Amino acid sequence: MEFFERMKQYLGDEFPAFLEAMDKPLARSLRLNTSRLSRQRFLEESGIPVEKESPFTRDAWIVQEALGLHPLHLAGAIYLQEPSASAPVDILDVQPGDCVLDLCAAPGSKSTQILRENPGFLVCNELDPQRAGVLLSNLERSGAVNFALSRDDARKAARRFPEVFDKVLVDAPCSGEGMIKKHSAALQEWSEAGVRSCAARQAQILDAACEALAPGGILVYSTCTYAREENEDQVRAFLDRHPEMEQIPINKPYGRPDFDRAGGLRIFPMDGGEGQFAAKLRKKGQPQNPRRLPQEQPVRLTALEQAFLDGHGIRFDWYYRKNGQLFGMNHPFVKGNWKRQGVLIGETVKNRFEPAHACFMAVESSRQADLTDDQLEAFMHGLELPVKTDKGFVQVTWQGLPVGFGKSTGPVLKNRLPKGLRLLEGSHVKFTDQQKAG
């Protein structure tokens, strides 16, 4: 069909290798959340069989197994993604303290990877409400703290803060040709008209992203498609419209040069990933003290809120209250209409403080109940547990890693895992053989 004819023109003698790679199983990788689990502990204790280290980012491995129900995934210690999908953030090169914008952020693979690099603040954006919900769930599971999640049109989100961000990632909505192997329907729905429509939308998003980038800042544009119109042609047209921007060559030990050899990077299935394009762009000019994000006034804690925090040894540098809910961050709260900003700690209801699941996934409480494998299985199904601990709210952990919270009566731990996160009947936590033996 037409898609394969285009690929044959693109790849020439390598087209047979492309077809062969398309017939192989999907590439899988896991990325370690090093704020949760050290590399050494993962390698020595996880028991997860890894094939080799991923070339696309640090502390990531190629795997063959599906690990969505593995306890390390449930605890936010690992994130699962297609291997080459981690390359754009690796290219973005986030530094501690950077103010970063992830403009098309769902489902959260790149936002959680950015947060692993300890930026000063991350704004992640997703317009679609269902995808934004998935993004928030992934952020909470990973223990995200210094972030804001907006649900805006990407152009509106970028233009809200002109020349503010040190780094901007545009992992653009695209025709998804790199997903054809995973989703067969994508091939049936593919058309050149669809490619052109995506390219027009991408151009508008890129123009807005440029406005949000501070002088001297870096913008990485990426897609998971092969089409020139959405990749090399897109970047060239963007640079023609924006003389204040320049392309920086990507020098990485993975992938291959873009078709125009202009400094961009491509990854094909025969390169160890399912399909990725990236270009690194810089706004000319010297870095300046960035414009300050407009800050909310901090709030004073109530006696109930303070008592809860003190009782669990929890502390944030800044607090904010909205609609009765208390949030915490280690960065000043930023004015705006956010779906979420910082960690949802909980809310006061009828003269008592009710904590939130997100809080216990983001902090280490001084009051914990560490579960056995069998107890974790029961907890993930929403069951009460005969676990003896001090009365009141306790953080629930497995091998010291947070999985949620409960409320103890003393001899019984009542389950407070949100219903949407509980395992369905017939589903089970997937322990490795090494963990079972332990």
MIVEX-438658 format. One record per residue (C-alpha): x, z, y. Coordinates in steps of 0.25 Angstrom, whole numbers, padded with zeros to 4 digits, always signed. Each point is the difference from the previous one (the first is absolute). Example, Ala and Ser with C-alpha at 12.3 -4.5 7.8 and 13.67 -1.06 7.14 Angstrom:
MIVEX-438658
+0049+0031-0018/+0006-0002+0014/
***
This chain:
MIVEX-438658
+0000+0000+0000/+0004-0001+0015/+0006+0014+0000/+0010-0003-0011/+0003-0014+0007/+0004+0007+0012/+0009+0010-0008/+0007-0012-0007/+0003-0006+0014/+0005+0014+0005/+0009+0003-0012/+0004-0014-0006/+0009+0003-0012/-0004+0014+0000/-0014-0003-0003/+0000+0002-0015/+0007+0013+0002/-0011+0004+0009/-0011-0004-0010/+0008+0008-0011/+0000+0012+0009/-0015-0001+0003/-0002+0002-0015/+0007+0013-0002/-0006+0013+0002/-0002+0006+0013/+0012+0007+0006/-0002+0015+0003/+0008+0010+0007/-0001+0015+0004/+0006+0005+0013/+0004+0015+0001/-0006+0009+0010/+0013+0008+0003/-0007+0010+0008/-0007+0004-0012/+0010-0002-0011/+0015-0002+0000/+0007-0012-0007/+0007+0008-0009/-0012+0008-0005/-0008-0013-0002/+0011-0006-0008/+0003+0013-0008/-0015+0005-0002/-0010-0011+0002/+0001-0007-0014/-0005-0013+0006/+0007-0011-0006/+0006-0009+0011/+0006-0014-0002/+0010+0000+0011/+0001+0004+0015/-0008-0009+0009/+0009-0008+0010/-0011+0000+0011/+0001+0014+0005/+0007+0013-0004/-0005+0010-0010/-0009-0010-0007/+0000-0005-0014/-0006-0012-0008/-0010+0005-0011/-0008-0006-0010/-0011+0011-0002/-0013+0002+0008/+0002+0014+0006/-0012+0002+0009/-0004+0012-0008/+0014+0006-0001/+0001+0014+0005/+0011-0004+0010/-0009-0011+0006/-0012+0010+0001/+0009+0010+0007/+0005-0011+0010/+0015+0001-0005/+0000-0015-0004/-0007-0012+0006/-0003-0013-0008/+0001-0014+0005/+0005-0014-0002/+0015+0001+0001/+0003-0010+0011/-0012+0006+0009/+0010+0011+0004/+0010-0010+0006/-0007-0001+0014/+0002+0015+0003/+0014+0000-0005/+0003-0012+0010/-0007+0008+0011/+0011+0011-0002/-0008+0012+0006/+0008+0011+0005/-0003+0014+0002/-0008+0003+0013/-0004-0015+0001/-0014-0002+0005/-0006-0010-0009/-0013-0009-0001/-0005-0005-0013/-0010-0010+0005/-0007-0005-0013/+0002+0013-0009/-0009+0000-0011/+0001+0004-0012/+0012+0008+0005/+0012-0004-0008/+0008-0003+0013/-0005+0011+0008/+0004+0010-0011/+0013-0006-0001/+0002+0000+0015/-0003+0015+0000/+0010+0002-0010/+0011-0003+0010/-0005+0011+0009/-0004-0007+0013/-0004+0008+0012/-0014-0005-0001/-0008-0011-0007/-0012-0008+0004/-0007-0007-0011/-0012-0009+0002/-0010-0006-0009/-0014-0006+0004/-0007-0001-0013/-0007+0014-0002/+0001+0000-0015/+0015-0004+0000/+0002+0010+0011/-0005+0011-0009/+0010-0005-0011/+0011+0001+0010/-0004+0014+0004/-0001+0004-0014/+0014-0005-0003/+0006+0007+0013/-0006+0013-0004/+0005-0001-0014/+0014-0002+0005/+0000+0012+0009/+0000-0008+0013/+0001+0009+0013/+0004-0008+0012/-0009-0012+0001/-0013-0005+0006/-0009-0009-0007/-0009-0010+0008/-0011-0009-0004/+0001-0011+0011/+0002-0015+0000/+0015-0002-0001/+0001-0006+0013/-0008+0011+0007/+0009+0010-0007/+0013-0006+0004/-0004-0002+0015/-0004+0015+0001/+0014+0004+0002/+0008-0011+0007/+0015+0000-0002/+0000+0014-0007/+0005-0002-0014/+0014-0001-0005/-0004-0007-0013/-0012-0008-0003/-0004-0005-0014/-0010-0012-0001/-0003-0002-0015/-0010-0010+0004/-0013-0004-0007/+0003-0013-0007/-0005-0010-0010/+0007+0009-0011/+0006-0011-0008/+0010+0011-0006/-0012+0007-0006/-0005-0012-0008/+0007+0005-0012/-0007+0013+0001/-0014-0005+0004/-0004-0013-0006/-0012-0001+0009/+0010-0002+0012/+0004-0013-0006/-0014-0005-0001/-0002+0004+0015/+0012-0006+0005/-0001-0011+0010/+0009-0006+0012/-0012+0003+0009/+0002+0015-0004/+0015-0001+0003/-0003-0005+0014/-0010+0010+0002/+0010+0011-0004/+0011-0006+0009/-0009+0000+0012/-0004+0015-0002/+0015+0004-0002/+0004-0007+0013/-0010+0009+0008/+0005+0012-0007/+0015-0003+0002/-0003-0002+0015/-0006+0013+0001/+0011+0007-0008/+0010-0005+0010/-0007+0007+0011/+0001+0013-0007/+0015-0001-0003/+0010+0007+0009/+0012-0008+0006/+0011+0000-0010/-0011+0003-0011/-0001-0007-0014/-0012-0007-0005/+0000-0004-0015/-0011-0011-0003/-0003-0001-0015/-0010-0007-0010/-0002-0001-0015/-0003-0015+0001/+0009-0012-0002/-0006-0009+0011/+0009-0005+0011/-0011+0000+0010/-0001+0015-0002/+0015+0003-0001/+0011-0009+0006/-0010-0008+0009/-0007+0013+0005/+0013+0006+0004/+0005-0012+0007/-0013-0002+0008/+0001+0015+0004/+0014-0001+0005/-0004-0012+0008/-0011+0008+0006/+0008+0012+0003/+0014-0003+0006/+0002+0015+0001/+0001+0001-0015/+0012-0005-0009/+0001-0001-0015/+0011+0009-0007/+0006-0005-0013/-0004+0008-0012/+0012+0003-0009/-0005+0007-0013/+0005-0001-0014/-0013-0005-0005/-0009-0012+0002/+0004-0014+0006/+0001-0006+0014/-0013-0005+0006/-0003-0015-0001/+0005-0003+0014/+0013+0009-0002/-0004+0007+0014/+0003+0014-0005/-0012+0003-0007/-0001+0004-0015/-0009-0004-0012/-0002+0006-0013/-0006-0008-0012/-0005+0004-0014/+0014-0004-0005/+0007+0009+0010/-0006+0013-0007/-0013+0001+0009/-0013-0007+0001/+0001-0006+0013/+0005+0004+0014/+0004-0005+0013/+0006+0008+0012/+0006-0003+0013/+0007+0010+0009/-0002-0002+0015/+0005+0008+0012/-0005+0002+0014/+0011-0004+0010/+0005+0011+0010/+0006+0013-0001/-0007+0012-0007/-0006+0009+0010/-0006+0013+0000/-0013-0004-0007/-0013+0002+0008/-0006+0013-0004/-0012+0000-0009/-0012+0006+0007/-0001+0014-0006/-0012+0009-0003/+0001+0015+0005/+0003+0009-0011/-0010+0010-0004/+0000+0015-0002/-0002+0005-0014/-0012+0009-0003/+0002+0013-0008/-0006-0006-0013/+0009-0013+0001/+0012+0009+0003/-0003+0009-0012/-0001-0011-0009/+0013-0007+0004/+0007+0014+0000/-0005+0003-0014/+0006-0013-0006/+0013+0000+0008/-0005-0013+0007/+0005-0004+0014/-0001-0013+0008/+0007-0002+0014/-0013-0006+0006/-0015+0002-0003/-0013-0007+0004/-0014+0002-0002/-0011-0011-0001/-0015+0002-0004/+0004+0014-0005/+0011-0005-0009/+0014+0005+0002/+0012-0009-0002/+0015+0002+0000/+0013-0008+0003/+0014+0001+0004/-0001-0010+0011/-0009+0001+0012/-0015-0005-0002/-0002-0013+0006/-0013-0004+0008/-0009-0010-0006/-0011-0002-0010/+0006+0002-0013/-0005+0000-0014/+0010+0010-0003/+0012+0006+0007/+0009+0010-0007/-0004+0009-0011/-0014+0005-0001/+0002+0015-0002/-0015+0003-0002/-0012+0005+0008/-0007+0013+0004/-0014+0001-0007/-0009+0012+0002/+0011+0010+0004/+0009-0004-0011/+0012-0010+0000/-0002-0011-0011/+0014-0008-0002/+0001-0014-0004/+0006-0008-0011/+0010-0007+0009/+0006+0013+0005/+0004+0004-0014/+0006-0014-0003/+0008+0001+0013/+0006+0014+0000/+0006+0010-0009/-0009+0012-0001/+0005+0014-0003/-0012+0002-0009/+0001-0009-0012/-0005-0002-0014/+0009-0009-0009/-0007-0007-0011/+0004-0004-0014/-0002-0014-0005/-0013+0004-0007/-0005+0007+0013/+0004-0012+0009/-0009-0009-0009/-0012+0010+0001/+0003+0001+0015/+0000-0015+0003/-0014+0000-0007/-0005+0010+0010/-0001+0012-0010/+0001+0014+0003/+0013+0007-0006/+0002+0013-0006/+0013+0002+0008/+0002+0014+0005/+0005+0001+0015/-0003+0007+0013/-0014-0001+0005/-0002-0011+0011/+0005-0014+0002/+0012-0004-0007/+0008-0013-0001/+0000-0007-0014/+0013-0005-0004/+0006-0007-0013/+0015+0002-0002/+0000+0005+0014/-0006-0013+0006/-0014+0001+0007/-0012-0006-0006/-0011+0007+0008/-0006+0014+0002/-0010+0010-0006/-0007+0013+0004/+0004+0012-0010/-0010+0011-0004/+0012+0007-0006/-0001-0004-0015/-0006-0014+0003/+0004-0011+0009/-0011-0008+0006/+0003-0015+0002/+0000-0006+0014/+0005-0013-0004/-0008-0011+0008/-0010-0007-0009/+0005-0013+0004/+0014+0003-0006/-0004+0006-0013/+0002-0008-0013/-0012-0007-0006/-0005+0004-0014/+0009-0007-0010/+0012+0000+0009/+0012+0009-0002/+0013+0004+0007/+0011-0009-0006/+0012+0009-0003/+0013-0006-0005/+0005+0004-0014/+0011+0008+0006/-0010+0008+0008/-0008+0002-0013/+0012+0005-0008/+0003+0009+0012/
***
